[in-house]
Amino acid sequence: MEDLRIQSVLRGEKITIRVNGQPVVAYEGESVHAALLAAGHRVFRQSRNGAGARGIFCGMGVCYECLVTINGVPNRRACMCPVEDGMEVVIHGQ
């Protein structure tokens, strides 16, 4: 999948996280949300009542739409968690 980052922006060190078992490029200083979005992931989970797909809405930790599992801990806000090399992320909406 094409990297959707703006190429002229200076970034931290290149690292790898795993998303649903697949390697995804990330950069130190990015949030999990930013890394997922740049990798083309738009749906992070399904609503509890089955109304549909959920993804990024506010991007600042208020709405809780970006909940994912990080390193085995469920219901983490992707927009509030910085990436770490080797981090395991599970997206439940796919």
C-alpha positions in Angstrom: 0.0 0.0 0.0 1.2 3.5 -0.8 2.6 5.6 2.1 0.3 8.7 2.4 2.7 10.8 4.4 3.9 14.2 3.1 7.4 13.4 1.9 8.9 16.9 2.7 8.2 16.7 6.4 11.1 15.7 8.6 10.5 12.6 10.7 11.9 10.7 13.5 13.7 7.3 13.1 11.9 4.8 10.9 10.5 1.9 12.9 8.1 -1.0 12.3 4.9 -1.8 14.1 2.6 -4.8 13.3 -1.0 -4.2 12.5 -3.1 -7.3 12.5 0.1 -9.3 12.0 1.4 -7.3 9.1 4.4 -5.0 9.2 3.7 -1.2 8.9 6.2 1.5 8.6 6.0 4.2 11.3 8.3 6.9 12.6 9.3 7.8 16.1 7.1 10.7 17.3 4.0 9.6 15.4 0.8 8.5 17.0 -0.6 5.1 16.2 -3.4 7.0 14.5 -1.0 8.8 12.2 0.9 5.6 11.3 -2.4 3.7 10.6 -3.8 6.6 8.5 -0.6 6.9 6.5 -0.7 3.2 5.8 -4.2 3.5 4.4 -6.2 2.2 7.3 -9.5 4.1 7.7 -11.7 1.7 9.7 -10.5 0.8 13.2 -13.5 -0.9 14.7 -17.3 -1.6 14.3 -19.8 0.2 16.5 -21.2 -1.8 19.4 -24.8 -1.7 18.1 -23.8 -2.8 14.6 -24.5 0.6 13.1 -21.3 0.6 11.1 -17.6 1.3 10.8 -15.7 3.6 13.1 -12.4 5.4 12.4 -10.7 8.7 13.1 -13.1 11.5 14.1 -11.5 14.1 16.4 -7.9 12.9 16.4 -7.3 14.5 19.9 -8.6 11.9 22.4 -12.1 13.2 23.0 -14.4 11.0 20.9 -13.1 7.4 21.4 -13.8 6.4 17.9 -10.3 5.2 17.2 -10.2 2.4 19.8 -7.8 -0.4 18.9 -5.9 -3.1 20.9 -2.2 -2.3 21.5 0.2 -4.9 22.8 -2.8 -6.9 24.1 -4.5 -4.0 25.9 -8.0 -3.4 24.4 -9.7 0.0 24.0 -6.6 2.1 23.5 -7.1 5.4 21.7 -4.9 5.3 18.6 -4.7 9.1 18.5 -3.2 9.3 22.0 -0.6 6.5 21.9 2.8 7.1 20.4 4.2 4.3 18.3 7.0 2.1 19.6 9.2 -0.2 17.6 7.7 -3.7 17.5 4.3 -2.6 18.8 1.4 -4.9 18.1 -1.8 -3.2 17.0 -5.1 -5.0 16.3 -7.8 -3.3 14.3 -11.1 -4.9 15.0 -13.0 -3.3 12.1 -11.4 -5.3 9.4 
